[in-house]
């Protein structure tokens, strides 16, 4: 790991895309990552805030999927917070609000080659465009960090309850997930080609935050994500303000045993009966699928007791479509009660 803090904790020069960011400085950098056929340059915008004091190097990234925009707003608000300044910050914050610039500008999840950037890490310098962008991001950002947070939403036409996904076998990652402060944490194994897997292979503890849906701002999700990032910064010693450090610790966090999707048993239009955060019992009704005449009615029921953490937002479904994402817990009753209280905050 090429951290900007050496083993003794003294700050070293940090270079990104050929630009040096000195301790106690703040700089905006554009990382060239590709050129389109019309010769338009694709550049990844980065803002680096380096404290005067040694500490961790944290990257916070968003819009790896270009249509997942809640994270862009979270980072915008993070950079505007008064506590994010060169005088009080310990270590370095590397904020990357838009990783997939092409997808963001086109309201699309993908890059021009229709590849999923989050299945292309760590990438190669001579591979597909997605592979090249992934390689650049790893070399210029991830390899220079000690910790990471990647911000996501549900895919198109799906909404997610605010949640953290992380590899909880790593004790430090588990502690960071708890500090983030969202009610639900999913023990999620890494997927081939994901940023989380590539970071793990470099020994970098990393969290993936999910919340809301693609192409939509959700104010509650944005505020939750912002508080979570600040709480993690407090947890790892970048921010010492007691109020910041307490943000994640004031909330009870529940770790899911597993999660699964309930799929459509029939094609038709779906009338939803249970929403995000709902506690459901085994065989409880989640929704009803009917034909255009309303004659044929097919019940969609929960296969296990749990909490709805994700769901489709489009009522027109085909047989086999993923409809409800349900997480299971040791005590779903306690999680459900806590989510009711959290939803009122």
PEUR-V749811 format. One record per residue. N is the residue number from 0. RES is the residue in one small letter. PHI is phi as a letter, one per 20 degrees, with the letter a starting at -180 (NA if undefined). OMEGA is omega in whole degrees, -180 to 180 (* if undefined). Layout:
BEGIN
N/RES/PHI/OMEGA
N/RES/PHI/OMEGA
END
This chain:
BEGIN
0/x/NA/-179
1/x/e/-179
2/x/e/177
3/x/e/174
4/x/d/-179
5/x/e/-175
6/x/f/180
7/x/e/178
8/x/n/179
9/x/f/-176
10/x/f/178
11/x/d/176
12/x/g/179
13/x/d/-179
14/x/d/177
15/x/c/180
16/x/l/177
17/x/n/180
18/x/d/-179
19/x/e/176
20/x/d/-176
21/x/e/174
22/x/g/179
23/x/m/-180
24/x/c/-179
25/x/c/-174
26/x/b/172
27/x/d/-175
28/x/c/173
29/x/d/180
30/x/e/176
31/x/f/-179
32/x/c/-180
33/x/a/174
34/x/c/-178
35/x/e/-174
36/x/f/176
37/x/e/179
38/x/m/171
39/x/f/178
40/x/f/170
41/x/e/180
42/x/c/178
43/x/e/179
44/x/f/-177
45/x/c/170
46/x/c/-178
47/x/d/175
48/x/d/-179
49/x/d/177
50/x/f/176
51/x/f/-175
52/x/d/179
53/x/f/179
54/x/r/-178
55/x/f/174
56/x/d/-173
57/x/d/169
58/x/d/173
59/x/c/-174
60/x/c/178
61/x/b/176
62/x/l/165
63/x/f/164
64/x/e/-167
65/x/f/-179
66/x/e/-179
67/x/e/-164
68/x/d/178
69/x/g/-178
70/x/f/178
71/x/f/179
72/x/f/178
73/x/f/-179
74/x/f/177
75/x/g/180
76/x/f/178
77/x/f/-178
78/x/f/-180
79/x/e/-178
80/x/f/-177
81/x/f/-178
82/x/f/179
83/x/e/-179
84/x/b/-174
85/x/f/-174
86/x/e/-174
87/x/d/-177
88/x/f/173
89/x/d/-177
90/x/n/-172
91/x/c/172
92/x/d/174
93/x/d/-176
94/x/d/-179
95/x/c/-173
96/x/f/-178
97/x/c/178
98/x/e/180
99/x/e/-175
100/x/f/179
101/x/f/180
102/x/f/179
103/x/f/-178
104/x/f/-178
105/x/d/-179
106/x/l/-174
107/x/c/176
108/x/f/-164
109/x/d/171
110/x/e/-178
111/x/g/180
112/x/e/178
113/x/m/177
114/x/e/177
115/x/e/-177
116/x/g/-178
117/x/e/169
118/x/c/-173
119/x/c/-179
120/x/e/2
121/x/e/176
122/x/m/177
123/x/b/-178
124/x/f/-178
125/x/c/180
126/x/e/176
127/x/f/178
128/x/g/179
129/x/f/180
130/x/f/179
131/x/f/179
132/x/f/179
133/x/f/180
134/x/f/179
135/x/f/-179
136/x/f/179
137/x/f/-175
138/x/f/-173
139/x/e/-175
140/x/d/-168
141/x/f/-176
142/x/f/-178
143/x/d/-174
144/x/d/175
145/x/d/-179
146/x/b/179
147/x/b/173
148/x/c/179
149/x/d/-172
150/x/d/-177
151/x/c/168
152/x/c/171
153/x/f/176
154/x/f/-178
155/x/g/-180
156/x/m/173
157/x/c/177
158/x/c/179
159/x/d/167
160/x/f/177
161/x/g/-174
162/x/b/173
163/x/d/173
164/x/d/-175
165/x/b/175
166/x/e/-170
167/x/e/175
168/x/f/176
169/x/e/-173
170/x/f/-180
171/x/f/178
172/x/f/179
173/x/f/179
174/x/f/177
175/x/f/178
176/x/f/177
177/x/f/-178
178/x/f/-178
179/x/g/168
180/x/n/174
181/x/f/-175
182/x/f/-172
183/x/d/175
184/x/c/-179
185/x/d/174
186/x/f/-171
187/x/d/175
188/x/f/-179
189/x/f/180
190/x/d/180
191/x/g/177
192/x/n/-178
193/x/e/176
194/x/f/-178
195/x/f/178
196/x/f/-179
197/x/f/178
198/x/f/179
199/x/f/180
200/x/f/175
201/x/e/177
202/x/m/-177
203/x/d/175
204/x/f/-174
205/x/b/176
206/x/d/171
207/x/d/179
208/x/e/176
209/x/d/175
210/x/a/178
211/x/n/-177
212/x/c/-177
213/x/f/175
214/x/m/178
215/x/c/169
216/x/e/175
217/x/c/-172
218/x/f/-180
219/x/f/178
220/x/f/-179
221/x/f/179
222/x/f/179
223/x/f/180
224/x/f/179
225/x/f/178
226/x/f/-180
227/x/f/179
228/x/f/179
229/x/f/179
230/x/f/177
231/x/f/177
232/x/f/175
233/x/f/-178
234/x/f/-177
235/x/e/172
236/x/n/178
237/x/f/178
238/x/c/-176
239/x/d/-179
240/x/f/-172
241/x/f/-179
242/x/f/178
243/x/f/-178
244/x/f/-177
245/x/e/-173
246/x/g/-178
247/x/e/-174
248/x/f/-178
249/x/f/-175
250/x/d/175
251/x/e/-176
252/x/d/-179
253/x/d/-179
254/x/e/-178
255/x/f/175
256/x/f/-180
257/x/a/175
258/x/b/-179
259/x/b/176
260/x/e/169
261/x/e/-174
262/x/d/-177
263/x/f/178
264/x/f/-175
265/x/b/176
266/x/e/179
267/x/q/177
268/x/d/-172
269/x/d/170
270/x/d/-173
271/x/e/178
272/x/d/-180
273/x/c/-178
274/x/d/179
275/x/g/179
276/x/n/-179
277/x/f/171
278/x/e/-179
279/x/c/176
280/x/e/176
281/x/g/180
282/x/m/178
283/x/f/-177
284/x/f/177
285/x/d/-179
286/x/a/-180
287/x/c/177
288/x/d/-179
289/x/c/176
290/x/e/-177
291/x/f/-179
292/x/e/-178
293/x/n/-178
294/x/e/-178
295/x/e/-178
296/x/d/-179
297/x/d/-179
298/x/e/173
299/x/d/-173
300/x/c/178
301/x/f/178
302/x/e/179
303/x/b/172
304/x/f/179
305/x/r/-178
306/x/c/178
307/x/f/-178
308/x/d/178
309/x/a/-179
310/x/a/176
311/x/f/178
312/x/d/178
313/x/d/-173
314/x/e/-179
315/x/e/-171
316/x/c/172
317/x/d/179
318/x/g/-180
319/x/n/178
320/x/f/177
321/x/f/-175
322/x/d/-176
323/x/c/177
324/x/e/-174
325/x/d/176
326/x/d/180
327/x/d/-176
328/x/c/174
329/x/f/-178
330/x/c/-178
331/x/f/180
332/x/f/-180
333/x/f/179
334/x/f/180
335/x/f/179
336/x/f/-180
337/x/f/180
338/x/f/176
339/x/f/178
340/x/f/-179
341/x/f/-178
342/x/f/-179
343/x/e/-177
344/x/f/*
END
